[in-house]
Amino acid sequence: MAVLVVGASSGIGKAIATGLIESGVDVISASRNRPSINGIVHHNLDVTDPSADLSFIPDVLNGLVYCPGSINLKPFHRLKEEDFQKDLDINVLGAIRVLQAAFKALKKSDGASVVLFSTVAAKLGMNFHASIATSKAALEGLGKSLAAEWSAHNIRVNILAPSLTDTPLASQLLSNEDRREASNKRHPIGRFGKAEDLSNLAQFLLSKESSWITGQVIGVDGGMGSLKP
């Protein structure tokens, strides 16, 4: 079984790649930085480069995880068009490039699975999230459309929508105990997320045990997207 993890160098992507390798999966990494993970095959990739070389994708691919993301939090009046474009390049156009390049390889697999990452802010209106919420909502639309189109090829597509998760990308939001405690209190379950919370579900969605799940946007958010205790 071969799975491509785009963005495995840190955070959620690294946790997913590590868990897959530990379970015996052949993992191919693609990112700007090489992950510090034993047993991984790595290729340098900048997803925002329209001419990026994706020829390393094998003939048959059983799974694909697209993890690159951004946290660009500003009041709407301070956001420039370039901010929106940057978030779209990373979260949407980068995913499109990878998915189009991988389609033939996924189609050759006996039931491939794709996992994409959105955010709770695409569903729940949140201050200062206009740019990231716009791009991630677009990614959700892409994922659900592909889930319908690719079902004819037995390719499943699901989207995970986390809330704040303790990763290098979110380090500024969790930079001291006061911020960490405030983040804990914002979540109905009483804590912010860990990379493993997302990794565990992503690995399940890549497995045959989830073969009847597709086209879903799944909130992994400590209840933030649907609960108000």
Backbone torsions as a table, in degrees:
resi	resn	phi	psi	omega
1	MET	NA	128.2	-179.3
2	ALA	-118.8	131.4	-179.6
3	VAL	-129.1	131.4	174.5
4	LEU	-93.9	124.0	176.4
5	VAL	-114.1	110.4	177.9
6	VAL	-91.3	117.8	-176.8
7	GLY	95.2	39.0	-177.2
8	ALA	-89.7	5.0	-173.5
9	SER	-76.3	-18.2	-179.6
10	SER	-161.5	171.4	171.9
11	GLY	59.3	-137.6	-175.9
12	ILE	-63.0	-42.9	179.8
13	GLY	-59.6	-41.5	178.4
14	LYS	-65.0	-40.7	178.9
15	ALA	-63.7	-40.2	178.7
16	ILE	-65.0	-49.4	-178.8
17	ALA	-60.3	-42.4	179.4
18	THR	-62.2	-46.0	-180.0
19	GLY	-63.6	-39.6	179.5
20	LEU	-65.0	-44.3	179.4
21	ILE	-62.6	-40.8	179.5
22	GLU	-63.9	-25.1	178.5
23	SER	-93.2	6.8	174.0
24	GLY	95.2	10.1	-179.2
25	VAL	-85.7	142.1	172.5
26	ASP	-80.1	115.7	-175.5
27	VAL	-109.0	130.1	174.2
28	ILE	-107.0	125.2	179.7
29	SER	-101.4	141.5	174.1
30	ALA	-139.2	116.1	179.8
31	SER	-168.3	173.8	179.5
32	ARG	-72.4	-26.7	-179.1
33	ASN	-120.2	143.0	179.9
34	ARG	-74.8	129.3	178.4
35	PRO	-70.0	146.6	174.5
36	SER	-89.1	68.8	-177.8
37	ILE	-130.9	124.6	178.2
38	ASN	-68.4	137.7	174.0
39	GLY	86.4	7.2	-177.9
40	ILE	-97.9	145.2	173.9
41	VAL	-99.2	122.4	-171.8
42	HIS	-116.5	143.1	173.0
43	HIS	-132.3	134.8	177.7
44	ASN	-70.4	134.1	-178.9
45	LEU	-153.5	129.7	169.2
46	ASP	-107.6	107.7	-173.2
47	VAL	-67.1	-16.5	179.9
48	THR	-86.8	-1.9	-179.6
49	ASP	-89.8	112.2	-178.4
50	PRO	-61.8	-22.5	-179.1
51	SER	-102.9	18.1	-178.9
52	ALA	-59.5	140.2	-179.5
53	ASP	-83.5	115.1	179.4
54	LEU	-112.9	21.5	-177.5
55	SER	-69.7	-10.3	179.7
56	PHE	-73.2	-13.0	-179.4
57	ILE	-61.3	127.6	-176.3
58	PRO	-69.2	169.7	-178.4
59	ASP	-63.3	-34.1	179.9
60	VAL	-127.0	130.5	-179.1
61	LEU	-131.0	124.5	-178.1
62	ASN	-87.2	-23.4	-178.6
63	GLY	-157.2	157.1	178.4
64	LEU	-143.8	131.2	176.8
65	VAL	-123.1	125.6	179.2
66	TYR	-111.9	108.5	-172.9
67	CYS	-106.5	-15.2	-177.2
68	PRO	-54.1	144.4	-179.1
69	GLY	-157.6	-176.7	-179.0
70	SER	-151.1	153.9	172.6
71	ILE	-129.0	97.9	-175.7
72	ASN	-120.0	89.1	-172.6
73	LEU	-104.0	110.3	179.1
74	LYS	-147.3	153.3	169.5
75	PRO	-58.0	146.4	-174.7
76	PHE	-55.9	-39.8	-176.6
77	HIS	-68.7	-14.4	177.9
78	ARG	-97.3	-7.8	178.6
79	LEU	-79.3	135.8	176.0
80	LYS	-102.1	163.3	177.9
81	GLU	-56.9	-33.0	179.1
82	GLU	-63.9	-32.0	176.7
83	ASP	-63.9	-46.1	178.6
84	PHE	-62.8	-42.0	-178.7
85	GLN	-64.4	-40.2	179.1
86	LYS	-62.4	-44.8	179.2
87	ASP	-65.5	-39.0	176.9
88	LEU	-65.4	-39.5	179.6
89	ASP	-60.8	-44.5	-177.3
90	ILE	-74.0	-48.9	-168.3
91	ASN	-86.9	-30.6	-173.5
92	VAL	-114.7	-59.7	-175.8
93	LEU	-65.0	-36.6	175.3
94	GLY	-61.9	-43.1	178.1
95	ALA	-63.4	-40.8	179.5
96	ILE	-60.0	-45.5	-179.5
97	ARG	-59.5	-45.8	-178.1
98	VAL	-67.4	-44.9	-177.4
99	LEU	-65.1	-40.8	178.4
100	GLN	-65.3	-40.2	179.4
101	ALA	-67.7	-30.1	-175.4
102	ALA	-91.9	-8.8	-171.3
103	PHE	-55.5	-48.1	-177.9
104	LYS	-61.4	-41.0	-179.9
105	ALA	-68.1	-38.6	177.3
106	LEU	-66.5	-38.8	-178.0
107	LYS	-64.6	-30.1	-179.4
108	LYS	-76.7	-14.0	179.2
109	SER	-79.4	155.9	177.2
110	ASP	-89.1	76.1	177.9
111	GLY	93.5	66.1	-179.3
112	ALA	-78.3	161.7	-179.6
113	SER	-134.3	135.5	177.4
114	VAL	-117.3	134.8	177.2
115	VAL	-123.4	123.7	177.4
116	LEU	-114.2	164.9	-177.5
117	PHE	-125.1	123.5	176.0
118	SER	-107.7	-145.1	178.3
119	THR	-154.2	152.2	176.0
120	VAL	-58.8	-26.1	-177.5
121	ALA	-70.4	-13.1	175.8
122	ALA	-74.1	-21.9	-179.8
123	LYS	-104.9	-39.5	-174.6
124	LEU	-106.1	117.5	179.6
125	GLY	-59.5	125.7	-177.1
126	MET	-135.1	139.4	178.4
127	ASN	-54.0	140.4	169.6
128	PHE	69.1	11.7	-177.5
129	HIS	-105.4	17.7	-172.2
130	ALA	-57.9	-43.8	-176.1
131	SER	-72.4	-50.2	-178.3
132	ILE	-67.5	-37.7	179.5
133	ALA	-65.9	-37.0	177.9
134	THR	-61.4	-47.9	-177.3
135	SER	-70.2	-39.1	-179.0
136	LYS	-72.3	-33.3	174.7
137	ALA	-64.0	-37.3	175.4
138	ALA	-63.6	-39.3	178.4
139	LEU	-64.8	-38.6	176.3
140	GLU	-61.2	-43.0	178.2
141	GLY	-62.5	-41.5	176.5
142	LEU	-60.9	-47.4	-177.7
143	GLY	-61.5	-43.4	-179.4
144	LYS	-69.3	-36.8	176.8
145	SER	-63.5	-44.2	179.0
146	LEU	-67.3	-35.3	177.7
147	ALA	-58.3	-39.6	177.6
148	ALA	-70.3	-48.7	-175.7
149	GLU	-66.9	-41.3	-174.9
150	TRP	-86.1	-5.3	176.7
151	SER	-60.5	-28.6	177.6
152	ALA	-64.4	-21.1	179.0
153	HIS	-104.9	12.0	-179.3
154	ASN	59.3	36.5	173.4
155	ILE	-106.7	123.9	179.3
156	ARG	-95.5	145.4	178.0
157	VAL	-134.5	123.2	177.0
158	ASN	-132.5	157.0	-176.5
159	ILE	-125.5	129.8	174.3
160	LEU	-99.6	135.0	-177.1
161	ALA	-120.9	90.5	-178.3
162	PRO	-82.5	161.2	164.0
163	SER	-94.1	-164.2	-176.8
164	LEU	-56.9	126.4	-176.8
165	THR	-126.6	141.5	-175.9
166	ASP	-74.6	89.7	178.8
167	THR	-135.8	166.3	176.6
168	PRO	-56.1	-33.0	-179.9
169	LEU	-62.7	-31.1	-176.9
170	ALA	-101.6	14.6	-171.8
171	SER	-60.3	-35.6	-179.4
172	GLN	-68.1	-29.6	-179.3
173	LEU	-79.1	-13.9	-178.7
174	LEU	-126.9	35.9	-168.0
175	SER	-80.1	-12.7	177.2
176	ASN	-149.2	171.7	-174.0
177	GLU	-64.2	-35.4	179.0
178	ASP	-63.3	-44.4	179.2
179	ARG	-66.7	-39.0	179.8
180	ARG	-65.8	-41.6	179.8
181	GLU	-67.4	-40.8	177.7
182	ALA	-63.0	-38.4	178.3
183	SER	-67.6	-39.2	175.7
184	ASN	-58.2	-45.5	-175.2
185	LYS	-68.4	-23.8	179.8
186	ARG	-73.9	-14.9	-176.5
187	HIS	-102.7	129.7	-178.7
188	PRO	-54.7	-32.5	-178.5
189	ILE	-79.7	-7.5	172.0
190	GLY	93.9	9.2	177.2
191	ARG	-158.2	155.1	171.9
192	PHE	-79.2	173.7	-171.5
193	GLY	-84.7	162.1	172.0
194	LYS	-116.7	154.5	179.8
195	ALA	-55.9	-35.4	-178.5
196	GLU	-64.9	-28.6	178.1
197	ASP	-60.3	-39.3	179.2
198	LEU	-81.5	-38.7	-177.9
199	SER	-61.3	-43.0	-178.0
200	ASN	-60.1	-43.8	-178.8
201	LEU	-72.7	-38.3	178.3
202	ALA	-60.6	-43.2	179.4
203	GLN	-64.0	-37.8	176.2
204	PHE	-62.9	-43.6	-179.1
205	LEU	-67.3	-23.7	176.5
206	LEU	-81.8	-12.2	-174.7
207	SER	-93.2	165.3	177.9
208	LYS	-66.7	-22.2	-179.8
209	GLU	-63.6	-18.0	-179.7
210	SER	-108.2	26.3	-169.9
211	SER	-66.8	-8.6	178.5
212	TRP	-109.5	17.8	-179.6
213	ILE	-116.1	118.8	175.8
214	THR	-156.2	156.3	178.0
215	GLY	72.0	21.0	-175.0
216	GLN	-104.8	141.4	167.1
217	VAL	-104.4	110.4	-171.5
218	ILE	-107.3	119.2	178.4
219	GLY	-77.6	118.3	173.5
220	VAL	-116.7	80.7	-161.1
221	ASP	-142.7	18.2	-179.3
222	GLY	63.2	20.4	179.1
223	GLY	89.6	-2.4	-173.0
224	MET	-60.8	-37.4	-175.1
225	GLY	-76.1	-11.5	-174.3
226	SER	-140.4	-5.4	-175.2
227	LEU	-121.3	147.3	171.5
228	LYS	-140.0	84.0	-176.9
229	PRO	-61.3	NA	NA
